[in-house]
Amino acid sequence: MKPSTELFKLIKSLTKSEKRFFKLSSSLQAGEKNYIKIFDFIERQPYYDETELKNEFDQETFVKHLPSEKNHLYKLILKSLRAYYSEQSISSTMKQEIKNVEILYNKALYKECEKFVVRAKSTAKKYEKFYYWFELINWEKRLLDSAYEAGEFSTDLDILVEEEEMVISKLRNLAEYTMIYSKINLVFRSGGFSRNEVERSVVADIADYHLIKGKNTALSSKAASICYYIKGLCAATNRNYADSFQFFNRTREILDNNPPIKHDSGQRYIMALFHLLRCHIDSHQFEQAKDLISDIRALSGKKGFNSVDIDVRIFGNTSIQELDLLHTMGDFEKSVELIPNIEKNQKEYGEKISKEVELLLTYNKAYCYFGTGDYKMALQYLNDVLNDNETNLRQDIYSFSRLFNLVIHYELGNYDFLEYVIKSTNRYLSKQSRDYQIENTCIKYIRKLAKTDSDVNRLEIFEKMDVEIAELLTLEDEQAVLEYFNISAWIKSKIDKVLFSEAIERMV
C-alpha cells in the first residue's frame, strides 16, 4: 500500500509562525520527543519519501511503529493549530465560551456561569451564530432550574421560551437559504451557464421560490446576504449581468453594513466581489474592473480574510479575471507577460488551488497565446484542458474548448487533421445536454474552410459565416460562446486582414 502523504501535506501547509508555535508548545513537554524528529525530517523533504524517513531513523525503536507515531504527530499539530487560532475564529471563541460555561456549571459556580452565558449570548447575537445561541439558551434553562431550587424566581421563563422560538426560526430560515444556495451552486459549478431547458427550468424554479422572490423573507442579515447572492447566481447563470450586478452589489452592501457578519462570511464577500468584477468586464467598464481587482487583492490578510483558503481564492479568481479583462480589451501581449508570475504562484499553492480554478487558468493561458499568434503554445495549453477527464465540473469550458481547438488547428494549417478533430468534436458535443446552435454552425464553416485552398473562396466562406454567426448572436443564449472565445472578432480579423487583437479593439 502506498504510504499516506497526509502528514507531509499538513506540515508543508504550516506557516513560519504556526511552526514556531508548535515547537514552543512541544518544548513545554518533558522527555524525549520522537515526533519532533519526524517533524523536522519531513519538513526538510521536498516530497514525501517514507523509505528515506525509515532509513534516517533505522536505529530508533519508534520506527517499528511509525504509522502510530505519524498519527500521533498529526493530531498534535492539529491540537497546536486549534490553540493557535482559538482567538481568531468566532466559532472557536464560541466553542471555548460554551466549554467554560459547562465547566463552571459542573463546579456549581452558577453566578459565574451565568456571567459567561450572558457574554457568550451577546457574541452569538452579534455574529448571528444561531446554533450557539440556541445552545446557550439551553444552559440558561439549566441555570434557571438551579435558581428555582435555591428559591430564586426573578427570571421569566416565558421570555426565555419566546427567545428560543425566535432563534429556532432564524436558524431554520438560514438553513433553508443554505439549502437553496447549494442547488443553484450545483448548476453554476457544473455548467457555468444554464445550457438547456432543463437547467433553465431549475434556475427559474429557484428564482421563483417563495424565500427568494418574496419580500422580507430573510430573518437575519446573514440570510439576507445569501438570499441576494442566490438571486445574483440565478441571473448570472442566465447571463443577465444587469440584474446580476444589482443583486451581488446588494450582497456586498448588506455585509459592508454589518462588519461582524462580513468578517465571519469572508468567502461569500469575496465571491460576491468576483461576480461584480465579471459584470464590470462584461459591460466594458474596464477602469472599474481594474480598481475592483486592486480592492480584492488588498483584502488579503485583513480581518476575516486572513486564511490560506481566502488567499488561494483571491489569487486564483483575480488572476483569471485579470486575464479575462485584458482579453476583452484585446491586450494579449500584457496577458502573456502575467503568465510566469501566475505559474509561480500556482506552484507555491499546489493542490490548494481548486480544479475549477486550475481549469480556467489553463484555458485562459491558451487564449493568451492565441491572441499573440503563438498557436503552438496555445494548443499546448489547450491540450491540457482537452486531455482532462472531468465529467461533472464546468462542462461549458470543455465544450467550448473543443470549438477553440478547431480554430487553433485551422490557424496552424492542420487541414487534413481537422477532419478527424471535427468528427471527434461532433461525437463529444452530441453527448452533451446543451441547446447552443453556434457550435454546429462554426464546425460547418471550419470544415468548409479546411477543404478549400483558394483565398477568394475562404473570404467568401468567412463572409457567409460572419452573417450567420451575427444572426445567432442576437439570441441571448447563443452569446455564451463570447465568454470563452470571441468568434466574431476572429471572423472579422480574417475578413479585414487584421490581427485578432486589433479586431477585438475595434469592437470594444
C-alpha positions in Angstrom: 0.0 0.0 0.0 1.3 3.5 -0.9 2.3 5.5 2.2 -0.1 8.3 3.1 1.1 11.8 2.4 -1.5 13.5 4.7 1.1 14.3 7.4 3.5 15.6 4.8 0.9 17.9 3.3 -0.1 19.2 6.7 3.5 20.0 7.7 4.1 21.7 4.4 1.0 23.8 4.8 2.2 25.4 8.0 3.4 29.0 8.1 6.6 30.0 9.9 4.6 31.4 12.9 2.5 28.2 13.1 5.6 26.0 13.1 7.2 28.3 15.8 4.0 27.9 17.9 4.0 24.1 17.5 7.7 23.9 18.5 7.1 26.2 21.5 4.1 24.1 22.7 6.2 20.9 22.3 9.1 22.3 24.3 6.8 22.6 27.3 6.5 18.8 27.4 9.2 16.9 29.3 11.2 13.9 27.9 12.4 12.8 24.5 10.0 13.6 21.7 10.2 11.2 18.7 7.5 13.2 16.9 9.8 16.3 16.8 12.4 14.2 15.0 9.8 13.1 12.5 8.5 16.6 12.1 11.9 18.1 11.4 12.9 15.4 8.9 9.6 15.6 6.9 9.8 19.4 7.0 13.1 19.2 5.1 11.8 16.8 2.4 10.9 18.3 -0.9 8.5 15.4 -1.5 7.4 12.6 0.8 9.6 9.6 0.8 8.8 7.2 3.6 11.7 4.8 2.8 14.0 7.7 3.2 12.4 8.5 6.6 12.8 4.9 7.8 16.4 4.8 6.7 17.1 8.0 8.6 15.9 6.5 11.9 16.6 2.8 11.3 18.4 2.7 14.7 15.4 4.2 16.6 12.9 2.0 18.3 9.9 4.2 17.2 10.4 3.3 13.5 8.9 -0.2 14.3 5.6 1.5 14.9 6.0 4.5 12.5 2.3 4.7 11.5 1.2 5.3 15.1 3.9 7.9 15.6 2.9 9.7 12.4 -0.8 9.6 13.5 0.3 11.0 17.0 2.2 13.8 15.3 -0.7 14.7 13.0 -3.1 15.0 16.0 -0.5 17.1 17.9 -0.2 19.5 15.0 -4.0 19.9 14.7 -4.2 20.4 18.5 -1.5 23.1 18.2 -3.4 24.8 15.3 -6.6 24.8 17.3 -4.8 26.6 20.2 -3.1 29.0 17.7 -6.3 30.0 16.1 -8.5 29.8 19.2 -8.9 33.6 19.3 -9.1 34.2 15.6 -12.3 32.5 14.8 -15.7 33.4 16.2 -16.8 29.7 16.1 -13.7 28.8 18.0 -14.3 31.5 20.5 -17.9 30.4 21.0 -16.9 26.8 21.5 -14.4 27.9 24.2 -17.0 30.0 25.9 -19.6 27.2 26.0 -16.9 24.9 27.3 -16.2 27.4 30.1 -19.9 27.6 30.8 -20.0 23.8 31.2 -17.0 23.7 33.5 -18.4 26.4 35.8 -21.8 24.8 35.9 -20.4 21.4 36.8 -18.5 23.1 39.6 -21.8 24.6 40.9 -20.4 28.1 40.3 -23.8 29.2 39.0 -23.3 33.0 39.3 -20.0 32.9 37.5 -21.5 30.6 34.9 -24.4 33.0 34.3 -21.9 35.8 33.5 -20.3 33.7 30.9 -23.6 32.8 29.3 -24.7 36.4 29.1 -21.4 37.4 27.5 -21.4 34.5 25.1 -25.0 35.2 24.1 -24.1 38.7 23.2 -21.4 37.5 20.9 -23.7 34.9 19.4 -26.3 37.5 18.7 -23.7 40.0 17.2 -22.3 37.4 14.8 -25.7 35.7 14.2 -24.4 32.3 15.4 -27.8 30.9 16.0 -26.7 27.3 16.7 -24.5 28.5 19.6 -27.2 31.0 20.7 -29.7 28.1 20.9 -27.3 26.0 23.0 -26.7 28.9 25.4 -30.4 29.3 25.9 -30.5 25.7 27.0 -27.8 26.5 29.5 -29.9 29.4 30.7 -32.7 26.9 31.3 -30.5 24.7 33.3 -29.3 27.7 35.4 -33.0 28.6 35.8 -33.7 25.2 37.3 -30.8 25.7 39.8 -32.2 29.2 40.7 -35.6 27.7 41.3 -34.1 25.1 43.6 -32.4 28.0 45.5 -35.7 29.8 45.8 -34.9 32.5 43.2 -37.8 33.3 40.8 -36.6 36.5 39.2 -36.3 35.2 35.6 -39.4 35.0 33.4 -39.4 31.5 31.7 -41.9 32.7 29.1 -39.5 35.3 27.8 -36.8 32.7 27.5 -39.1 30.3 25.6 -40.1 33.1 23.3 -36.4 33.9 22.6 -35.8 30.2 21.9 -38.6 30.1 19.4 -37.2 33.2 17.7 -33.7 31.7 17.5 -35.1 28.4 16.1 -37.0 30.3 13.4 -33.9 32.2 12.4 -31.8 29.0 12.4 -34.3 27.2 10.3 -34.6 30.2 7.9 -30.8 30.3 7.4 -30.6 26.6 6.9 -33.3 26.8 4.2 -31.4 29.5 2.3 -28.2 27.5 2.6 -30.0 24.5 1.0 -31.3 26.7 -1.9 -27.8 28.1 -2.4 -26.5 24.5 -2.8 -28.9 23.9 -5.6 -28.1 26.9 -7.7 -24.4 26.5 -7.0 -24.6 23.0 -8.4 -26.0 24.3 -11.7 -23.3 27.1 -11.8 -20.4 24.8 -11.0 -21.4 22.0 -13.4 -22.2 24.1 -16.4 -21.2 27.8 -15.8 -24.4 28.9 -17.6 -27.8 27.2 -17.9 -27.2 25.2 -21.1 -30.6 23.7 -21.8 -34.3 23.9 -20.9 -34.0 21.5 -18.0 -31.3 23.7 -16.3 -33.1 26.9 -17.2 -36.2 25.4 -15.5 -34.2 24.5 -12.4 -32.9 28.1 -12.2 -36.4 29.5 -12.8 -37.8 27.4 -10.0 -35.1 28.6 -7.6 -35.7 32.3 -8.6 -39.4 31.8 -8.1 -39.0 30.1 -4.7 -41.0 32.0 -2.0 -37.9 32.8 0.1 -36.1 34.2 -3.0 -38.8 36.2 -4.7 -40.7 37.3 -1.6 -40.1 40.5 0.3 -38.7 40.5 3.9 -38.4 36.7 3.9 -34.8 36.7 5.3 -34.9 36.7 9.1 -31.3 37.8 9.6 -28.5 39.8 7.9 -26.7 36.5 7.1 -29.8 35.0 5.5 -30.4 38.3 3.5 -26.8 38.2 2.2 -27.3 34.6 1.0 -30.7 35.5 -0.5 -29.3 38.2 -2.7 -26.3 36.1 -3.5 -28.7 33.4 -4.8 -30.6 36.0 -6.8 -27.2 37.0 -8.3 -26.2 33.5 -9.2 -29.6 32.9 -10.9 -29.2 36.0 -13.0 -25.5 35.1 -13.8 -26.4 31.6 -15.0 -28.7 33.2 -17.5 -26.1 35.8 -18.4 -28.3 38.6 -17.1 -25.5 40.8 -16.0 -27.6 43.9 -15.3 -29.7 42.0 -12.6 -26.6 40.1 -11.5 -24.7 43.3 -10.7 -27.7 44.6 -8.8 -28.1 41.5 -6.6 -24.4 40.9 -5.9 -23.9 44.6 -5.1 -26.8 44.3 -2.6 -25.0 41.3 -1.1 -21.9 43.5 -0.7 -23.9 46.3 0.8 -25.5 44.0 3.4 -22.1 42.7 4.5 -20.4 46.1 4.5 -23.1 47.4 6.7 -22.6 44.5 9.2 -18.9 44.2 9.8 -19.1 41.3 12.3 -21.2 39.3 9.7 -18.8 40.3 6.9 -15.7 39.2 8.8 -17.5 35.9 9.5 -18.6 35.5 5.9 -15.3 36.3 4.1 -15.6 33.7 1.4 -19.1 34.9 0.4 -18.0 38.5 0.4 -15.1 38.0 -2.0 -17.1 35.7 -4.2 -19.7 38.5 -4.5 -16.9 40.8 -5.5 -15.7 38.4 -8.1 -19.1 38.3 -9.7 -19.3 42.1 -9.6 -16.0 42.1 -11.4 -17.4 39.8 -14.1 -20.2 42.3 -14.5 -17.8 45.2 -15.0 -15.8 43.3 -17.6 -18.9 42.2 -19.5 -20.2 45.9 -19.5 -16.7 47.1 -20.7 -16.3 49.1 -17.6 -12.5 48.5 -17.7 -11.3 51.1 -15.2 -13.9 50.0 -12.6 -12.8 46.4 -13.2 -9.1 47.3 -12.6 -10.0 49.2 -9.4 -12.0 46.2 -8.1 -9.2 43.8 -8.8 -6.9 46.0 -6.7 -9.6 46.2 -3.9 -10.0 42.5 -3.8 -6.2 41.8 -3.6 -6.0 44.4 -0.8 -8.3 42.4 1.3 -5.8 39.5 1.7 -4.5 39.3 5.3 -7.2 41.6 6.8 -9.6 40.6 9.5 -12.0 38.0 8.1 -9.7 37.4 5.1 -6.6 36.1 6.7 -6.8 32.4 5.9 -4.9 30.4 3.3 -8.2 29.4 1.8 -9.1 33.1 1.2 -5.6 33.8 -0.1 -5.9 31.0 -2.7 -9.3 32.1 -3.8 -8.1 35.7 -4.2 -5.1 34.7 -6.2 -7.0 32.3 -8.5 -10.0 34.3 -9.2 -8.3 37.7 -9.6 -5.7 36.1 -11.9 -8.5 34.5 -14.1 -10.4 37.8 -14.2 -7.4 40.0 -14.9 -6.5 37.8 -17.9 -10.2 37.9 -19.0 -10.2 41.7 -18.6 -7.1 42.0 -20.8 -8.5 39.6 -23.4 -11.8 41.6 -23.6 -9.6 44.7 -24.2 -7.6 42.9 -26.8 -4.3 43.4 -24.8 -2.9 39.9 -25.3 0.7 40.9 -25.0 0.1 42.2 -21.5 -1.8 39.0 -20.5 1.2 36.8 -21.7 3.5 38.8 -19.5 1.4 37.8 -16.5 1.7 34.1 -17.1 5.2 33.5 -15.5 4.1 35.1 -12.2 0.8 33.2 -12.2 2.5 29.9 -12.7 5.0 30.7 -9.9 2.1 31.2 -7.6 0.3 28.1 -8.9 3.4 26.1 -8.0 3.6 27.6 -4.5 -0.1 26.9 -3.7 0.0 23.5 -5.4 -3.0 21.3 -4.6 -4.7 24.0 -2.6 -5.9 25.5 -5.8 -9.3 24.1 -6.9 -9.7 22.0 -10.0 -12.1 24.6 -11.4 -9.6 27.5 -11.0 -6.8 25.4 -12.5 -9.0 24.6 -15.5 -9.9 28.2 -16.1 -6.3 29.4 -15.7 -5.1 26.8 -18.2 -7.8 27.8 -20.7 -7.0 31.5 -20.3 -3.3 30.8 -20.9 -4.2 29.1 -24.2 -6.3 32.2 -25.1 -3.4 34.5 -24.2 -1.0 32.8 -26.7 -3.7 32.5 -29.3 -4.2 36.3 -29.1 -0.5 36.9 -29.8 -0.4 34.5 -32.7 1.6 31.8 -30.9 -0.7 29.0 -31.9 1.6 26.2 -30.9 1.8 27.4 -27.3 -2.0 28.0 -27.3 -2.5 24.4 -28.5 -0.1 23.1 -25.8 -2.1 24.6 -23.0 -5.5 23.8 -24.6 -4.5 20.1 -24.8 -4.1 20.1 -21.0 -7.8 21.0 -20.9 -8.9 18.6 -23.6 -7.0 15.7 -22.1 -8.7 16.1 -18.7 -11.4 13.5 -18.0 -13.6 15.5 -15.6 -17.2 14.7 -16.3 -19.1 16.9 -13.9 -17.2 20.1 -13.4 -17.7 23.2 -15.7 -18.8 21.3 -18.9 -19.1 24.7 -20.6 -15.3 25.0 -20.6 -14.8 21.6 -22.0 -17.4 22.1 -24.7 -16.1 25.5 -25.9 -12.5 24.3 -25.7 -13.3 21.9 -28.5 -14.6 24.7 -30.7 -11.5 26.7 -29.8 -9.4 23.7 -30.6 -10.7 23.6 -34.2 -9.8 27.3 -34.7 -6.3 26.7 -33.5 -5.7 23.8 -35.8 -7.1 25.8 -38.7 -4.6 28.6 -37.8 -1.8 26.1 -37.7 -2.8 24.9 -41.2 -3.5 21.3 -40.0 -6.3 21.0 -42.6 -6.0 17.2 -43.1 -6.0 16.6 -39.3 -9.0 18.9 -38.9 -11.5 16.4 -40.4 -10.6 13.9 -37.7 -10.8 16.5 -35.0 -14.2 17.7 -36.3 -15.6 14.2 -36.1 -14.3 13.8 -32.6 -15.8 17.2 -31.6 -19.2 16.3 -33.1 -19.2 13.0 -31.1 -18.4 14.8 -27.9 -21.0 17.6 -28.4 -23.7 15.1 -29.4 -23.4 13.6 -25.9 -23.7 17.0 -24.1 -27.0 18.4 -22.8 -26.9 21.9 -24.4 -29.1 23.9 -26.8 -26.4 26.0 -28.5 -26.6 26.2 -32.3 -23.5 28.3 -32.7 -21.1 25.3 -32.1 -22.6 23.4 -35.0 -22.6 26.5 -37.3 -18.9 27.1 -36.5 -18.0 23.5 -37.2 -19.8 23.6 -40.5 -17.8 26.6 -41.7 -14.5 25.5 -40.4 -14.9 22.2 -42.3 -15.5 24.2 -45.5 -12.5 26.4 -44.8 -10.3 23.4 -44.3 -11.4 21.9 -47.6 -10.5 24.9 -49.8 -7.1 26.2 -50.8 -8.4 29.4 -52.5 -8.0 32.7 -50.7 -11.0 34.0 -52.6 -13.2 31.1 -51.6 -12.1 31.4 -48.0 -13.0 35.1 -47.9 -16.5 34.2 -49.2 -16.8 31.5 -46.6 -15.8 33.9 -43.8 -18.3 36.5 -45.1 -21.1 34.0 -45.1 -20.0 32.7 -41.7 -20.0 36.3 -40.4 -23.6 36.8 -41.4 -24.9 33.6 -39.9 -22.9 33.9 -36.6 -24.0 37.5 -36.2 -27.6 36.4 -36.6 -27.2 33.7 -34.0 -25.6 36.1 -31.6 -28.7 38.2 -31.5 -30.1 35.3 -29.4 -29.2 35.8 -25.7 -28.4 32.1 -25.1 -26.0 31.8 -28.0 -23.9 34.7 -26.7 -22.4 32.4 -24.1 -19.6 31.5 -26.6 -18.2 35.0 -26.3 -17.3 34.4 -22.7 -14.7 31.9 -23.9 -13.8 32.8 -27.4 -14.6 36.0 -29.4 -15.7 34.2 -32.6 -17.0 37.4 -34.1 -13.6 39.1 -33.7 -11.8 36.1 -35.2 -14.1 36.1 -38.3 -13.7 39.9 -38.7 -9.9 39.6 -38.4 -9.9 37.2 -41.4 -12.3 39.4 -43.5 -10.5 42.7 -42.7 -7.0 41.0 -42.8 -6.0 42.4 -39.3 -4.7 40.9 -36.1 -7.2 39.2 -33.8 -6.3 41.6 -31.1 -6.9 44.6 -33.4 -10.3 43.2 -34.4 -11.3 43.0 -30.7 -10.1 46.6 -30.1 -12.3 47.8 -32.9 -15.3 46.1 -31.4 -14.8 47.4 -27.8 
